[in-house]
Every structure is written in C-alpha cells, then in structure tokens.
Amino acid sequence: MVKKDEDQELVASFSSSTVSDVEYDIIKELDTIVDSMEKSLDESDTNGVRDKLPYLRHLINDLEEALSGDFENLRYRRFITKKTL
C-alpha cells in the first residue's frame, strides 16, 4: 500500500465499488514505510531523521513480539470505505 503505483491500482480497483473492505498487517505496513523513508533519506541525506530509524525499528520489533502467538489476530486491521452514488 505504500508504493504510488499500488495506491493508484487500489483506488482504481475500488472506484466502481460501493463498499471497500481491505485488511492489512500493521507490522508489515510499518516496516514498508520505514524502508521507504530510509531509501528517501539515502537519496537526500537528511540529518536527524536517520538517527531515529533504529529506535523506530526497535519499536516495530517490540510490537511484533507483543502481537504474536495468541495475540497475532490483533496485528490485522480492516480499512472500510463506503461510496455513495
């Protein structure tokens, strides 16, 4: 869901629907966005933000550990939209 092309495809696929229901994994979404941020930082070499990435990854790992086993179902959220005609 992070890449622009994927976002456009997602929007296009739901444009003719009246109800959209998408389930996503919070951990994977956080990992994907951190990877994207890291790539952007490599290109622009922005100071300050890069120093915070290891801590953000640490928090993601802690969250992943907390939401495993019996609690794994808590990792998933649903994104529901309703389009009125």
Biotite code that builds the C-alpha atoms (Angstrom):
import biotite.structure as struc

atoms = struc.array([
    struc.Atom([0.000, 0.000, 0.000], chain_id="A", res_id=1, res_name="MET", atom_name="CA", element="C"),
    struc.Atom([2.956, 2.303, 0.204], chain_id="A", res_id=2, res_name="VAL", atom_name="CA", element="C"),
    struc.Atom([4.053, 2.497, -3.421], chain_id="A", res_id=3, res_name="LYS", atom_name="CA", element="C"),
    struc.Atom([2.284, 5.086, -5.574], chain_id="A", res_id=4, res_name="LYS", atom_name="CA", element="C"),
    struc.Atom([1.515, 2.584, -8.333], chain_id="A", res_id=5, res_name="ASP", atom_name="CA", element="C"),
    struc.Atom([-0.031, 0.173, -5.836], chain_id="A", res_id=6, res_name="GLU", atom_name="CA", element="C"),
    struc.Atom([-2.062, 3.009, -4.307], chain_id="A", res_id=7, res_name="ASP", atom_name="CA", element="C"),
    struc.Atom([-3.376, 4.024, -7.709], chain_id="A", res_id=8, res_name="GLN", atom_name="CA", element="C"),
    struc.Atom([-4.284, 0.426, -8.537], chain_id="A", res_id=9, res_name="GLU", atom_name="CA", element="C"),
    struc.Atom([-6.049, 0.073, -5.192], chain_id="A", res_id=10, res_name="LEU", atom_name="CA", element="C"),
    struc.Atom([-8.045, 3.255, -5.764], chain_id="A", res_id=11, res_name="VAL", atom_name="CA", element="C"),
    struc.Atom([-8.876, 2.253, -9.341], chain_id="A", res_id=12, res_name="ALA", atom_name="CA", element="C"),
    struc.Atom([-9.994, -1.223, -8.330], chain_id="A", res_id=13, res_name="SER", atom_name="CA", element="C"),
    struc.Atom([-12.404, 0.177, -5.761], chain_id="A", res_id=14, res_name="PHE", atom_name="CA", element="C"),
    struc.Atom([-13.674, 3.137, -7.783], chain_id="A", res_id=15, res_name="SER", atom_name="CA", element="C"),
    struc.Atom([-16.605, 1.178, -9.203], chain_id="A", res_id=16, res_name="SER", atom_name="CA", element="C"),
    struc.Atom([-17.478, -0.477, -5.896], chain_id="A", res_id=17, res_name="SER", atom_name="CA", element="C"),
    struc.Atom([-19.843, 0.927, -3.308], chain_id="A", res_id=18, res_name="THR", atom_name="CA", element="C"),
    struc.Atom([-18.069, -0.674, -0.334], chain_id="A", res_id=19, res_name="VAL", atom_name="CA", element="C"),
    struc.Atom([-14.353, -1.355, 0.091], chain_id="A", res_id=20, res_name="SER", atom_name="CA", element="C"),
    struc.Atom([-13.040, -3.674, 2.775], chain_id="A", res_id=21, res_name="ASP", atom_name="CA", element="C"),
    struc.Atom([-9.261, -4.141, 2.947], chain_id="A", res_id=22, res_name="VAL", atom_name="CA", element="C"),
    struc.Atom([-7.406, -5.978, 5.704], chain_id="A", res_id=23, res_name="GLU", atom_name="CA", element="C"),
    struc.Atom([-3.766, -5.091, 6.312], chain_id="A", res_id=24, res_name="TYR", atom_name="CA", element="C"),
    struc.Atom([-0.964, -6.143, 8.647], chain_id="A", res_id=25, res_name="ASP", atom_name="CA", element="C"),
    struc.Atom([0.149, -3.196, 10.793], chain_id="A", res_id=26, res_name="ILE", atom_name="CA", element="C"),
    struc.Atom([3.673, -4.572, 11.252], chain_id="A", res_id=27, res_name="ILE", atom_name="CA", element="C"),
    struc.Atom([4.234, -5.056, 7.526], chain_id="A", res_id=28, res_name="LYS", atom_name="CA", element="C"),
    struc.Atom([2.870, -1.580, 6.795], chain_id="A", res_id=29, res_name="GLU", atom_name="CA", element="C"),
    struc.Atom([5.192, -0.012, 9.386], chain_id="A", res_id=30, res_name="LEU", atom_name="CA", element="C"),
    struc.Atom([8.176, -1.948, 8.035], chain_id="A", res_id=31, res_name="ASP", atom_name="CA", element="C"),
    struc.Atom([7.360, -0.917, 4.473], chain_id="A", res_id=32, res_name="THR", atom_name="CA", element="C"),
    struc.Atom([7.031, 2.756, 5.326], chain_id="A", res_id=33, res_name="ILE", atom_name="CA", element="C"),
    struc.Atom([10.275, 2.736, 7.343], chain_id="A", res_id=34, res_name="VAL", atom_name="CA", element="C"),
    struc.Atom([12.072, 1.116, 4.388], chain_id="A", res_id=35, res_name="ASP", atom_name="CA", element="C"),
    struc.Atom([10.646, 3.789, 2.101], chain_id="A", res_id=36, res_name="SER", atom_name="CA", element="C"),
    struc.Atom([11.726, 6.549, 4.482], chain_id="A", res_id=37, res_name="MET", atom_name="CA", element="C"),
    struc.Atom([15.199, 5.067, 4.731], chain_id="A", res_id=38, res_name="GLU", atom_name="CA", element="C"),
    struc.Atom([15.529, 4.976, 0.934], chain_id="A", res_id=39, res_name="LYS", atom_name="CA", element="C"),
    struc.Atom([14.403, 8.600, 0.687], chain_id="A", res_id=40, res_name="SER", atom_name="CA", element="C"),
    struc.Atom([16.918, 9.593, 3.335], chain_id="A", res_id=41, res_name="LEU", atom_name="CA", element="C"),
    struc.Atom([19.697, 7.813, 1.442], chain_id="A", res_id=42, res_name="ASP", atom_name="CA", element="C"),
    struc.Atom([18.884, 9.955, -1.576], chain_id="A", res_id=43, res_name="GLU", atom_name="CA", element="C"),
    struc.Atom([18.621, 13.283, 0.247], chain_id="A", res_id=44, res_name="SER", atom_name="CA", element="C"),
    struc.Atom([20.920, 12.614, 3.231], chain_id="A", res_id=45, res_name="ASP", atom_name="CA", element="C"),
    struc.Atom([18.627, 14.412, 5.692], chain_id="A", res_id=46, res_name="THR", atom_name="CA", element="C"),
    struc.Atom([20.198, 14.758, 9.140], chain_id="A", res_id=47, res_name="ASN", atom_name="CA", element="C"),
    struc.Atom([18.358, 13.910, 12.340], chain_id="A", res_id=48, res_name="GLY", atom_name="CA", element="C"),
    struc.Atom([15.699, 11.594, 10.959], chain_id="A", res_id=49, res_name="VAL", atom_name="CA", element="C"),
    struc.Atom([18.173, 8.818, 10.171], chain_id="A", res_id=50, res_name="ARG", atom_name="CA", element="C"),
    struc.Atom([19.190, 8.716, 13.834], chain_id="A", res_id=51, res_name="ASP", atom_name="CA", element="C"),
    struc.Atom([15.593, 7.926, 14.812], chain_id="A", res_id=52, res_name="LYS", atom_name="CA", element="C"),
    struc.Atom([15.160, 4.996, 12.406], chain_id="A", res_id=53, res_name="LEU", atom_name="CA", element="C"),
    struc.Atom([16.874, 2.371, 14.609], chain_id="A", res_id=54, res_name="PRO", atom_name="CA", element="C"),
    struc.Atom([14.577, 3.262, 17.508], chain_id="A", res_id=55, res_name="TYR", atom_name="CA", element="C"),
    struc.Atom([11.520, 3.121, 15.235], chain_id="A", res_id=56, res_name="LEU", atom_name="CA", element="C"),
    struc.Atom([12.620, -0.326, 14.050], chain_id="A", res_id=57, res_name="ARG", atom_name="CA", element="C"),
    struc.Atom([13.111, -1.362, 17.699], chain_id="A", res_id=58, res_name="HIS", atom_name="CA", element="C"),
    struc.Atom([9.540, -0.274, 18.480], chain_id="A", res_id=59, res_name="LEU", atom_name="CA", element="C"),
    struc.Atom([8.236, -2.211, 15.477], chain_id="A", res_id=60, res_name="ILE", atom_name="CA", element="C"),
    struc.Atom([10.086, -5.325, 16.671], chain_id="A", res_id=61, res_name="ASN", atom_name="CA", element="C"),
    struc.Atom([8.668, -4.905, 20.183], chain_id="A", res_id=62, res_name="ASP", atom_name="CA", element="C"),
    struc.Atom([5.174, -4.508, 18.757], chain_id="A", res_id=63, res_name="LEU", atom_name="CA", element="C"),
    struc.Atom([5.673, -7.555, 16.540], chain_id="A", res_id=64, res_name="GLU", atom_name="CA", element="C"),
    struc.Atom([6.751, -9.623, 19.555], chain_id="A", res_id=65, res_name="GLU", atom_name="CA", element="C"),
    struc.Atom([3.804, -8.399, 21.633], chain_id="A", res_id=66, res_name="ALA", atom_name="CA", element="C"),
    struc.Atom([1.361, -9.180, 18.825], chain_id="A", res_id=67, res_name="LEU", atom_name="CA", element="C"),
    struc.Atom([2.429, -12.767, 18.214], chain_id="A", res_id=68, res_name="SER", atom_name="CA", element="C"),
    struc.Atom([1.074, -16.142, 19.242], chain_id="A", res_id=69, res_name="GLY", atom_name="CA", element="C"),
    struc.Atom([-2.416, -15.875, 20.714], chain_id="A", res_id=70, res_name="ASP", atom_name="CA", element="C"),
    struc.Atom([-2.497, -12.135, 20.000], chain_id="A", res_id=71, res_name="PHE", atom_name="CA", element="C"),
    struc.Atom([-1.481, -12.321, 16.309], chain_id="A", res_id=72, res_name="GLU", atom_name="CA", element="C"),
    struc.Atom([-5.019, -11.509, 15.161], chain_id="A", res_id=73, res_name="ASN", atom_name="CA", element="C"),
    struc.Atom([-4.584, -8.054, 16.756], chain_id="A", res_id=74, res_name="LEU", atom_name="CA", element="C"),
    struc.Atom([-1.975, -7.235, 14.085], chain_id="A", res_id=75, res_name="ARG", atom_name="CA", element="C"),
    struc.Atom([-4.625, -7.022, 11.406], chain_id="A", res_id=76, res_name="TYR", atom_name="CA", element="C"),
    struc.Atom([-6.898, -4.067, 10.816], chain_id="A", res_id=77, res_name="ARG", atom_name="CA", element="C"),
    struc.Atom([-9.603, -3.504, 8.275], chain_id="A", res_id=78, res_name="ARG", atom_name="CA", element="C"),
    struc.Atom([-9.920, -0.385, 6.184], chain_id="A", res_id=79, res_name="PHE", atom_name="CA", element="C"),
    struc.Atom([-13.536, 0.032, 5.121], chain_id="A", res_id=80, res_name="ILE", atom_name="CA", element="C"),
    struc.Atom([-14.889, 2.817, 2.959], chain_id="A", res_id=81, res_name="THR", atom_name="CA", element="C"),
    struc.Atom([-18.367, 3.326, 1.596], chain_id="A", res_id=82, res_name="LYS", atom_name="CA", element="C"),
    struc.Atom([-19.003, 5.173, -1.623], chain_id="A", res_id=83, res_name="LYS", atom_name="CA", element="C"),
    struc.Atom([-22.400, 6.782, -2.053], chain_id="A", res_id=84, res_name="THR", atom_name="CA", element="C"),
    struc.Atom([-23.790, 7.054, -5.541], chain_id="A", res_id=85, res_name="LEU", atom_name="CA", element="C"),
])
